């Protein structure tokens, strides 16, 4: 019976085997290139050229004159690669896997960095919160009849479902613990729900910092869920990447180990049908991961409307109670002399007392009418509400920010347009990267799609014509070539615009199916999903910089210029060495550089610049959008976190959206 084969008893160091594994490929590649490149070029030149095997005017003439030696060197390199390849297949000592302690240390360091980032983000949001200017301890009541859990099912036939107050002094963290880490926060607009959620996030951060096994509390706006309506787990992973800049692999790792604590804000910030679907997605996620703590926040009326069809399966629901007249009056009295005029108007105006029953409106009143005389206020609630917001915006614009550059009328017009567009697209966050062609009015959109290809085609045609045909000879051919090239880029951009994966705007199901169907009809047998995946990889450099402002132009232009210099320089040098003419090398180097620069980002930069120009020309928004958004943040009209902006409150966004355009 033959003896079984055994692996060699001797082993080689792992570093040597890895080195040989890389080296043999390089040596074999160089040798093969010499054999095929030199051999094929000599044969092709001999068959097609009348100047002999090696033309005398070739810049490689001296080198190729020794072609036998080049072929010999190529053969030697290929032969040398064989024993090196054998060494790369030699066995190595058993690899020592990283110790668990090493991996745990790395994850712990990453966790500490994420905790520090979350601490900074939540601190910024709380500092920019309007309720922080008049924060008063609010009462909380429990409302069990809006949930679906064991208690409500068992007590369905008993009248124990009414709203009941929690003990005085109960904080949001205590309510979270009483709910066994499954909490729904409800309240009227401006009641302080989001501020409570931010406060809870900070307190849970303290627990996570003290206990390495405690999950990370992550504040996530639910408005973006309505765009794709995907299962909650992949949506959370994507939000971690977009909002907090965490790698997808890290988010998936933490979710698999139940190391994330979602704090879902803004269930009311979507259309009713999407709200019901979102409740179903939250319940499905909670059913799959029952050990994961979960908090949801919503307006009371909007959730009660949705709960008639679907209810959240959570432990407890609490309702943030409004301020009493005595609490609001005490807050004004504590403010002292600067608020004496406001306090007098408050005591004599019943509608104002009712309106100031939320911390938001009380803060707005204190910011607006501090040491400012108050005129006659309307008695009707809706008119009074409108008047207060109008006075607030005027006071903030006149007392803060760059009044000369962004006066009141301009600020109102631009923020009004932004609020209407965000509300139409069901967005709560905005940055300049969100701009697409469909944000333009119809007239300017037509101008955009006409000016972008033809102006770019003319400029590109002048360049191509000068390079290929000379500055004066046959310039028409260059113009046609350049225009055709640019129009191809524009066609690609339009296809990219309708891509449901890459586009951030709401699109109907018809549009999404049209994109894939059109591609299949145009290219039979092709897979549209592969096209979308390729485009996503191509735009990866843009997605990685989404959290910064102004990436659309600056980042794309930098990337395009880098590729233009790289490929243009390499192409120009190789052309000069091949043809022996510097002018030819410069011309074709420019051609290569511009082409690859367009592919690498210059096209995107030009597209965004053209889009901003027509948006500014329509009077809808500032050309320098980042500067305007920062100015609005200074005026407490917007608030910023992680490079994105949102209105200071949903009610303020509604006020701007209802202004006349």
C-alpha positions in Angstrom: 0.0 0.0 0.0 1.6 3.3 -1.0 2.4 5.8 1.7 0.3 8.9 1.7 1.9 12.0 0.5 2.9 14.5 3.2 3.7 18.1 3.0 7.4 19.0 3.3 8.4 19.0 6.9 10.5 22.2 6.5 8.7 25.5 6.3 9.8 29.0 5.2 9.1 32.3 6.9 5.8 33.7 6.1 7.2 37.1 5.1 9.5 35.4 2.5 6.6 33.4 1.0 4.5 36.5 0.7 7.4 38.5 -0.8 7.9 35.8 -3.4 4.2 35.7 -4.1 4.3 39.3 -5.2 7.7 39.2 -6.8 7.1 36.4 -9.3 4.1 38.2 -10.7 6.1 41.4 -11.3 9.1 39.5 -12.8 6.8 37.4 -15.0 4.9 40.5 -16.1 8.0 42.4 -17.1 9.5 39.4 -18.9 6.2 38.7 -20.8 5.9 42.3 -21.7 9.4 42.3 -23.2 8.8 39.2 -25.1 5.4 40.1 -26.5 6.0 43.8 -26.8 9.4 43.8 -28.5 8.6 40.7 -30.6 5.2 41.9 -31.9 6.4 45.5 -32.5 9.5 44.3 -34.5 7.4 41.9 -36.6 4.7 44.6 -37.2 7.3 47.2 -38.1 9.1 44.8 -40.5 5.8 44.0 -42.2 4.4 47.5 -42.5 7.3 49.9 -42.6 9.6 50.7 -45.5 12.3 52.0 -43.1 13.4 48.6 -41.9 12.9 46.7 -38.7 14.1 49.6 -36.5 13.3 53.1 -38.0 16.2 55.5 -37.5 14.0 58.4 -36.4 12.3 56.4 -33.6 13.2 57.6 -30.0 13.5 54.0 -29.1 15.9 53.2 -31.9 19.0 52.7 -29.8 17.2 50.5 -27.4 15.5 48.3 -30.0 18.7 48.0 -32.0 19.7 45.5 -29.3 16.5 43.5 -29.7 18.2 40.1 -29.4 19.4 41.0 -25.9 15.9 42.3 -25.0 14.4 39.0 -26.0 17.0 37.1 -24.1 16.4 39.2 -21.0 12.7 38.5 -21.3 13.2 34.8 -21.5 15.5 34.9 -18.5 12.9 36.8 -16.4 10.2 34.4 -17.3 12.4 31.5 -16.3 13.5 33.2 -13.1 9.8 33.7 -12.2 9.2 29.9 -12.1 11.4 29.0 -9.1 10.2 32.1 -7.3 6.6 30.9 -7.9 7.6 27.6 -6.4 8.8 29.3 -3.3 5.6 31.3 -3.1 3.7 27.9 -2.9 6.0 26.6 0.0 4.3 25.9 3.3 4.6 28.3 6.1 4.3 27.9 9.9 0.7 27.9 11.1 -0.6 31.5 11.1 -1.1 32.9 14.6 -4.6 34.4 14.5 -4.9 37.8 16.3 -5.7 37.3 19.9 -9.2 38.2 21.0 -7.8 40.8 23.2 -6.2 42.6 20.3 -9.4 42.7 18.3 -11.3 43.9 21.4 -8.8 46.7 21.9 -9.3 47.9 18.4 -13.1 47.8 18.7 -12.9 49.6 22.0 -10.8 52.4 20.5 -13.2 52.8 17.6 -16.1 52.8 20.1 -14.4 55.6 22.1 -13.9 57.7 19.0 -17.6 57.2 18.0 -18.7 58.1 21.5 -16.7 61.3 21.4 -18.2 62.2 18.0 -21.8 61.5 19.3 -21.1 63.6 22.4 -20.0 66.6 20.2 -23.0 66.2 17.8 -25.6 66.0 20.6 -24.0 69.0 22.4 -24.2 71.1 19.2 -27.8 70.1 18.6 -28.8 71.0 22.2 -27.0 74.3 22.0 -28.9 75.2 18.9 -32.3 74.1 20.2 -34.8 76.8 20.6 -36.4 75.1 23.6 -33.1 75.5 25.5 -33.7 79.3 25.8 -36.7 78.6 28.1 -36.4 75.1 29.3 -38.8 74.2 32.2 -39.4 70.9 33.8 -42.4 69.5 32.0 -44.9 67.0 33.3 -45.2 63.5 31.7 -48.2 61.3 31.4 -48.5 57.7 30.4 -50.8 56.8 27.5 -51.1 53.0 27.1 -54.0 53.0 24.6 -51.8 54.0 21.7 -49.6 50.9 21.9 -50.0 47.2 21.2 -48.4 45.1 23.9 -49.3 42.4 26.4 -50.8 44.9 28.8 -53.1 46.5 26.3 -54.2 43.2 25.0 -55.0 41.7 28.4 -56.8 44.8 29.6 -58.7 45.5 26.4 -62.1 44.8 28.1 -61.3 46.8 31.2 -61.3 50.6 31.5 -57.7 50.9 32.5 -56.5 52.5 29.3 -56.9 56.2 30.2 -54.0 58.6 30.3 -52.4 58.8 33.7 -49.7 61.2 35.0 -46.3 59.9 36.0 -45.0 61.0 39.5 -43.8 64.6 39.7 -40.2 65.0 38.9 -40.0 61.9 36.7 -37.2 62.6 34.1 -36.9 61.2 30.6 -34.2 58.7 31.7 -36.4 57.3 34.5 -39.3 57.0 32.0 -37.1 55.1 29.7 -36.1 52.7 32.4 -39.8 52.3 33.5 -40.6 51.4 30.0 -37.9 48.6 30.1 -36.0 50.5 27.3 -39.0 50.5 24.9 -40.4 54.0 24.8 -42.7 56.1 22.6 -42.5 59.9 23.2 -45.6 61.9 22.1 -46.6 65.5 22.3 -48.0 68.6 20.6 -45.8 70.6 18.1 -43.2 72.5 20.0 -43.8 70.6 23.3 -40.2 69.6 23.6 -40.3 66.0 22.3 -37.0 66.3 20.3 -35.3 68.1 23.1 -36.4 65.3 25.5 -34.9 62.9 23.0 -31.6 64.8 22.8 -31.4 64.9 26.6 -32.1 61.2 26.7 -29.3 60.6 24.1 -26.8 62.5 26.2 -27.7 60.6 29.4 -27.5 57.3 27.6 -24.1 58.3 26.2 -23.0 58.6 29.8 -24.1 55.0 30.4 -22.3 53.9 27.2 -19.1 55.6 28.3 -19.2 54.0 31.7 -20.2 50.5 30.5 -18.4 49.2 27.4 -21.2 46.6 26.9 -24.0 49.2 26.7 -25.3 50.0 23.2 -24.5 53.3 21.5 -27.4 55.7 21.4 -27.9 57.0 17.9 -30.3 59.8 17.0 -31.7 59.0 13.5 -34.3 61.2 11.6 -37.0 59.0 10.2 -38.0 61.3 7.4 -35.4 59.8 5.1 -36.9 56.3 5.6 -39.9 57.3 3.4 -37.6 57.6 0.3 -37.0 53.9 -0.2 -39.1 52.3 2.6 -36.6 49.6 3.1 -36.3 47.3 6.1 -35.1 49.2 9.2 -31.8 47.3 9.7 -30.2 48.2 6.4 -31.7 51.7 6.6 -30.0 52.2 10.0 -26.7 51.0 8.6 -27.0 53.5 5.7 -27.9 56.3 8.0 -24.8 55.6 10.1 -22.7 56.1 7.0 -24.5 59.2 5.7 -25.0 61.1 9.0 -22.2 59.9 11.2 -19.6 58.8 8.7 -19.3 55.2 10.0 -18.2 52.4 7.7 -21.0 50.1 6.6 -19.0 47.0 7.9 -18.8 48.6 11.3 -22.5 49.4 11.4 -23.3 45.8 10.4 -20.9 44.4 13.0 -22.5 46.4 15.8 -26.0 45.6 14.7 -25.3 41.9 14.6 -24.1 42.2 18.2 -27.0 44.4 19.4 -24.6 47.3 20.1 -26.8 50.1 18.7 -29.7 51.8 20.4 -31.8 53.6 17.8 -33.5 56.9 18.8 -35.9 57.4 16.0 -37.2 61.0 15.7 -39.8 62.5 13.4 -42.3 59.7 12.7 -44.7 62.5 11.9 -42.4 64.0 9.2 -43.7 61.8 6.4 -47.0 61.3 4.6 -49.7 59.2 6.3 -49.3 56.1 4.1 -45.5 56.1 4.7 -46.1 56.5 8.4 -48.1 53.4 8.6 -45.5 51.4 6.6 -42.8 52.8 8.9 -44.6 51.6 12.0 -44.8 48.1 10.4 -41.0 48.3 9.6 -40.2 49.3 13.2 -42.3 46.5 14.6 -40.6 44.0 12.3 -37.2 45.2 13.4 -38.1 45.1 17.0 -39.5 41.5 16.6 -36.3 40.4 15.0 -34.1 42.0 17.7 -36.2 42.1 20.9 -33.1 42.7 23.1 -32.3 46.0 21.3 -33.6 49.1 23.2 -35.7 51.4 21.1 -37.2 54.9 21.3 -39.6 56.5 18.9 -40.7 60.2 18.8 -43.7 61.7 17.1 -46.4 64.3 17.2 -49.4 63.1 19.2 -52.1 63.8 16.6 -50.2 62.3 13.7 -49.4 59.2 15.6 -53.0 58.8 16.9 -54.3 59.0 13.3 -51.8 56.2 12.2 -52.5 54.1 15.3 -56.1 53.6 14.1 -54.5 51.1 11.6 -51.1 50.2 13.0 -49.7 50.6 16.5 -46.2 50.3 17.7 -45.3 47.3 19.8 -43.3 49.0 22.6 -43.3 49.0 26.4 -44.7 52.4 27.2 -45.9 55.6 25.7 -45.5 59.0 27.4 -47.0 62.3 26.4 -45.1 65.6 27.1 -47.5 67.9 28.9 -48.0 71.6 27.9 -46.8 74.4 30.2 -49.3 75.9 32.6 -49.9 79.7 32.6 -48.2 79.9 36.0 -45.1 78.1 34.7 -44.8 80.4 31.7 -45.4 83.5 33.9 -42.8 82.3 36.4 -40.2 81.9 33.6 -40.8 85.4 32.3 -40.6 86.8 35.9 -37.3 85.0 36.4 -36.0 86.7 33.3 -36.3 90.1 35.0 -36.5 93.6 33.5 -35.7 92.7 29.9 -39.0 90.7 29.7 -41.2 93.1 31.7 -43.1 94.3 28.6 -43.6 90.8 27.3 -44.8 89.6 30.7 -47.4 92.4 30.8 -48.7 91.5 27.4 -48.7 87.8 28.3 -50.8 88.5 31.5 -53.4 90.5 29.5 -53.7 88.4 26.4 -55.5 85.0 26.8 -54.6 83.9 23.3 -50.9 84.6 23.9 -51.1 82.6 27.1 -52.5 79.6 25.2 -49.9 80.0 22.5 -47.1 80.1 25.0 -48.1 76.7 26.4 -45.1 75.0 24.7 -41.4 75.6 25.5 -40.8 76.4 21.8 -43.2 79.3 21.6 -42.2 80.6 24.9 -38.5 80.6 23.7 -39.6 82.3 20.5 -41.3 85.0 22.5 -38.3 85.6 24.8 -35.9 85.7 21.9 -38.1 88.1 19.8 -39.4 90.5 22.4 -36.5 90.9 24.8 -36.3 94.6 25.6 -38.5 95.3 22.5 -41.8 97.2 22.7 -44.8 95.1 21.7 -47.5 96.5 19.5 -51.1 95.4 19.2 -51.2 91.6 18.9 -54.0 89.9 17.0 -56.6 88.1 19.1 -57.2 85.3 16.6 -54.8 82.4 17.2 -53.7 81.7 13.7 -53.0 85.4 13.0 -51.1 85.7 16.3 -49.0 82.6 15.5 -48.1 84.1 12.1 -47.3 87.5 13.6 -44.9 86.0 16.2 -43.0 84.0 13.6 -42.8 87.1 11.4 -41.4 89.2 14.2 -39.0 86.5 15.2 -37.5 86.2 11.7 -37.2 90.0 11.3 -35.5 90.3 14.7 -33.0 87.5 14.1 -32.1 88.8 10.6 -31.7 92.4 11.8 -29.7 91.6 15.0 -27.5 88.8 13.7 -25.6 87.6 10.6 -24.6 89.6 7.5 -27.5 92.0 7.0 -25.8 93.7 4.0 -25.2 90.5 2.1 -28.4 88.7 3.2 -31.2 91.2 4.0 -34.6 90.2 5.3 -36.3 90.0 1.9 -33.6 87.8 0.4 -33.4 85.6 3.4 -37.1 85.0 3.4 -37.2 84.3 -0.3 -34.4 81.8 -0.3 -35.4 80.0 3.0 -39.0 80.0 1.7 -38.0 78.2 -1.4 -35.8 75.8 0.5 -38.6 75.0 3.0 -41.1 74.3 0.1 -38.7 72.0 -1.7 -37.7 70.1 1.5 -41.4 69.6 2.4 -42.3 68.5 -1.1 -39.5 65.9 -1.0 -40.2 64.9 2.5 -36.7 65.8 3.7 -35.7 67.1 7.1 -31.9 67.5 6.3 -30.3 69.5 3.5 -26.9 70.2 2.1 -25.8 71.5 -1.2 -25.1 67.9 -2.4 -28.9 67.4 -2.5 -29.3 69.8 -5.4 -30.5 68.1 -8.6 -31.9 69.4 -11.9 -35.5 68.8 -10.7 -35.0 71.5 -8.0 -35.0 74.1 -10.8 -38.2 75.7 -12.0 -39.5 74.3 -15.3 -38.2 77.3 -17.3 -34.7 77.4 -15.8 -34.6 73.6 -16.0 -35.0 73.8 -19.8 -32.3 76.5 -19.9 -30.1 74.3 -17.8 -30.4 71.2 -20.1 -29.8 73.4 -23.2 -26.9 75.5 -21.9 -25.1 72.8 -20.1 -24.4 70.5 -23.2 -24.0 73.1 -25.9 -21.9 75.6 -24.0 -19.7 72.8 -22.8 -19.7 71.2 -26.2 -18.5 74.5 -27.8 -15.7 74.9 -25.3 -14.6 71.3 -25.6 -14.9 71.4 -29.4 -12.5 74.4 -29.5 -10.0 72.5 -27.4 -10.4 69.3 -29.4 -10.2 71.1 -32.7 -7.0 73.0 -31.7 -5.4 69.7 -30.6 -6.4 67.4 -33.4 -6.6 69.7 -36.4 -4.6 72.8 -35.5 -5.9 76.2 -34.4 -7.1 77.1 -37.9 -7.5 73.9 -40.0 -10.7 71.9 -40.0 -11.9 73.5 -36.8 -15.5 72.3 -37.6 -14.5 68.7 -37.1 -13.1 69.5 -33.7 -16.3 71.4 -32.7 -18.5 68.5 -33.8 -16.3 66.0 -31.9 -16.2 68.1 -28.8 -20.0 68.7 -28.8 -20.6 65.0 -29.3 -18.3 64.1 -26.4 -20.0 66.6 -24.1 -23.5 65.5 -25.1 -22.6 61.9 -24.2 -21.5 63.1 -20.8 -24.8 64.9 -20.4 -26.8 61.8 -21.5 -24.9 59.9 -18.9 -25.7 62.5 -16.2 -29.4 62.4 -17.1 -29.4 58.6 -16.7 -27.6 59.0 -13.4 -30.2 61.6 -12.3 -33.0 59.1 -12.7 -31.1 56.3 -11.0 -33.2 55.4 -7.9 -30.1 54.3 -6.0 -28.0 57.5 -6.4 -30.8 60.1 -6.5 -31.8 61.6 -3.2 -35.1 63.0 -4.4 -38.4 61.2 -4.2 -39.2 59.3 -7.4 -42.3 57.4 -8.3 -42.3 53.7 -8.9 -42.9 54.4 -12.6 -39.7 56.4 -12.9 -37.7 53.7 -11.1 -38.9 50.9 -13.3 -38.4 53.1 -16.4 -34.7 53.5 -15.7 -34.0 49.8 -15.6 -36.4 49.0 -18.4 -35.0 51.6 -20.7 -31.5 50.3 -20.2 -32.5 46.7 -21.0 -34.3 47.9 -24.1 -31.3 49.9 -25.3 -28.8 47.2 -24.5 -30.4 43.7 -24.8 -28.9 41.1 -22.5 -27.3 43.7 -20.2 -28.0 43.8 -16.5 -29.2 47.2 -15.2 -28.2 46.3 -11.7 -24.6 45.9 -12.8 -24.7 49.4 -14.4 -26.0 50.9 -11.2 -23.3 49.1 -9.1 -20.6 50.3 -11.5 -21.9 53.9 -11.2 -22.0 53.6 -7.4 -18.3 52.5 -7.4 -17.4 55.3 -9.8 -18.9 57.9 -7.5 -17.5 56.4 -4.3 -15.1 59.4 -3.8 -18.2 61.7 -3.8 -20.1 59.5 -1.3 -17.2 59.5 1.1 -17.2 63.3 1.2 -20.9 63.8 1.5 -20.7 65.0 5.1 -18.6 68.0 4.0 -20.1 71.2 2.5 -19.4 72.2 -1.1 -18.2 68.8 -2.1 -20.1 68.9 -5.4 -17.9 71.5 -7.0 -14.6 71.5 -5.0 -14.2 67.8 -4.4 -15.2 66.8 -8.0 -13.0 69.5 -9.5 -10.0 68.5 -7.4 -10.5 64.8 -8.4 -10.9 65.7 -12.1 -7.9 68.0 -12.1 -5.8 65.3 -10.5 -6.8 62.7 -13.1 -6.3 65.2 -15.9 -2.7 65.9 -14.8 -1.9 62.3 -14.2 -3.3 60.8 -17.4 -2.5 63.8 -19.4 1.2 63.8 -18.3 1.6 60.1 -18.7 -0.1 60.1 -22.1 1.9 63.1 -23.3 5.2 61.6 -22.4 4.4 58.2 -23.9 3.2 59.9 -27.1 6.4 62.0 -27.3 8.6 58.9 -26.8 6.7 57.0 -29.4 6.5 59.7 -32.2 9.5 61.8 -31.2 7.6 65.1 -31.5 7.0 67.3 -28.4 4.1 69.1 -30.1 2.3 65.8 -30.7 3.0 64.7 -27.1 1.6 68.0 -25.7 -1.5 67.8 -28.0 -2.4 64.2 -27.3 -1.5 64.7 -23.6 -4.1 67.5 -23.4 -6.6 65.3 -25.2 -6.1 62.4 -22.8 -6.0 64.7 -19.8 -9.2 66.5 -20.6 -11.1 63.3 -21.4 -10.1 61.5 -18.2 -10.6 64.7 -16.2 -14.2 64.9 -17.4 -14.7 61.3 -16.4 -13.1 61.8 -13.1 -15.1 64.8 -11.8 -14.8 67.9 -14.0 -18.0 67.0 -15.7 -19.7 66.8 -12.3 -18.2 70.1 -11.2 -19.4 71.9 -14.4 -22.8 70.4 -14.0 -23.2 71.6 -10.4 -21.8 75.0 -11.2 -24.3 75.4 -14.1 -27.2 74.2 -11.9 -26.3 76.7 -9.1 -26.1 79.5 -11.7 -29.6 78.9 -13.0 -30.9 78.4 -9.5 -29.4 81.8 -8.6 -30.7 83.3 -11.8 -34.2 82.2 -11.0 -33.9 84.1 -7.6 -34.5 80.9 -5.6 -31.2 80.4 -3.8 -27.7 81.8 -3.3 -24.9 81.0 -5.6 -22.6 80.5 -2.6 -25.1 78.3 -0.8 -22.7 77.2 2.0 -22.1 80.7 3.1 -25.9 81.5 3.2 -26.7 78.3 5.2 -24.0 79.2 7.7 -25.4 82.7 8.0 -28.9 81.3 8.6 -27.5 79.1 11.3 -26.0 82.1 13.0 -29.4 83.7 13.0 -31.0 80.6 14.7 -33.1 79.9 11.6 -31.2 76.7 10.8 -29.1 74.4 12.8 -26.2 72.4 11.6 -24.8 69.0 12.6 -22.3 66.8 10.8 -22.2 69.0 7.7 -26.0 69.0 7.1 -28.7 71.6 7.9 -32.2 71.5 9.1 -34.7 74.2 10.2 -34.5 75.0 13.8 -38.0 73.6 14.2 -40.6 72.0 12.0 -43.0 74.9 12.8 -40.5 77.4 11.5 -40.0 75.4 8.3 -43.8 75.4 7.9 -43.9 79.2 8.3 -41.3 79.7 5.6 -42.9 77.2 3.3 -46.2 79.1 3.5 -44.7 82.4 2.6 -45.5 83.7 -0.9 -42.8 82.8 -3.4 
